[in-house]
Amino acid sequence: MTTPLEDAMDTLIRIFRHYSGKEGDRYKLSKGEHKELLTSELTDFLSGQKDSLLVDKIMNYLDSNKDNEVDFNEFVILVATLTVACNGFFEEQLKKEGF
C-alpha cells in the first residue's frame, strides 16, 4: 500500500507525462502543452488571475535553460512554488482567525 505522499508524487509524474510529448520531445512540455496543462489542471488558480499573459510569464520564468520547453524539474519547481504560496496563504488565514 502506498502512502499519500507517494500517491502525490505518482500523480505529478502522471500529469506531466499526460501532457508532454504531444508536440515533440516526450520528456518536455512545449509552450502549447504547458498552456494546456495549466489551463486544464490549475483552473481555479488561473480563473482568479487578471493577467492575460500569466501563462506566458510562467513559461518564461520556469524555462530556466531557455529552450522554450519545460522539463519535469522545471514543472516540479512550479508545483512546489504554488504549494508554498498556498500554504503561506492558509497559515495567514488561520492566524487571522486566531488559530
C-alpha positions, 0 to 999 in steps of 0.5 A, a space after each residue: 500500500 502506498 502512502 499519500 505522499 507517494 500517491 502525490 508524487 505518482 500523480 505529478 509524474 502522471 500529469 506531466 507525462 499526460 501532457 508532454 510529448 504531444 508536440 515533440 520531445 516526450 520528456 518536455 512540455 512545449 509552450 502549447 502543452 504547458 498552456 494546456 496543462 495549466 489551463 486544464 489542471 490549475 483552473 481555479 488558480 488561473 480563473 482568479 488571475 487578471 493577467 492575460 499573459 500569466 501563462 506566458 510569464 510562467 513559461 518564461 520564468 520556469 524555462 530556466 535553460 531557455 529552450 522554450 520547453 519545460 522539463 519535469 524539474 522545471 514543472 516540479 519547481 512550479 508545483 512546489 512554488 504554488 504549494 508554498 504560496 498556498 500554504 503561506 496563504 492558509 497559515 495567514 488565514 488561520 492566524 487571522 482567525 486566531 488559530 
